[in-house]
Amino acid sequence: MAEGDVPRPYLALLRGQARAQAAYRASFVIDLASNVFATVMDVLTVLVLFRVSRTLGGFTLREAMVIVGMSAVAFAAADLAVGNIERIKTYVRTGLLDAVLVRPLGALPQLLLMDLPLRKISRTIFGATVYAVALGAAGIDWTPARAVLVVVAPLAGVVFFGAIFVASAAVAFWWVETGEIGNAFTYGGRDFATYPITVYSGWFRRLFAYGLGFAFVSYYPALALLGRTDPLGLPPWVGYVAPGVAVLAAAAAAAVWRVGIRHYRSTGS
């Protein structure tokens, strides 16, 4: 296979998935609408909290919504692109992974494209809308650095959440029943990143915010966009390190995935 032809099989898989999922149009439209629900509930939860309090962790509604919007679009896009890797436990248990590994294509891209949930695109659109509206209402003092950050930070969040999906799913190579553990870091991480980290405390904040890096998905980038100092004392430049944290997370996830693939033993072995 020539180097220029490498993407073609993946594009064929993607087109096949798109045609299959769009074949039943009414069902596809219903799925698009219903998949917005989870992100809508995240936003409504924050709005309800502000019905009983003027601030949340020291942040006003307009400031908090920047955090909500950034985390929502990042997680939704990562879930769309990478979320179905959670099915790896089924492939490992049933032996379907054997068929994936014998093909002359990368295992991870194949798995991501074999059941790409295009219906989840509605979540990404809704999250991007919330993010855009929040930015418009926040009264941000725009600078060139912030103009770049407003685009780069959500993209870094997509990479970060994607890395969490892959790393947590790769545990299935050693322990097939990993569903709840994986959800604790993927969906639990999403919930954590939806709020200012000042609402958390103690070891829980230290673990998720700094140990696992979720503070750099939306909280610190939002502080940089808003021009706010960190109530927890970190310097302003920390808001711009989100891409670096995302790269580190992706590298760690790739390492876990490679070790897992090498560890895998066929059902026939």
Order of alpha helices (4+ residues) and beta strands (2+ residues): alpha-alpha-alpha-alpha-alpha-alpha-alpha-alpha-alpha-alpha-alpha-alpha-alpha
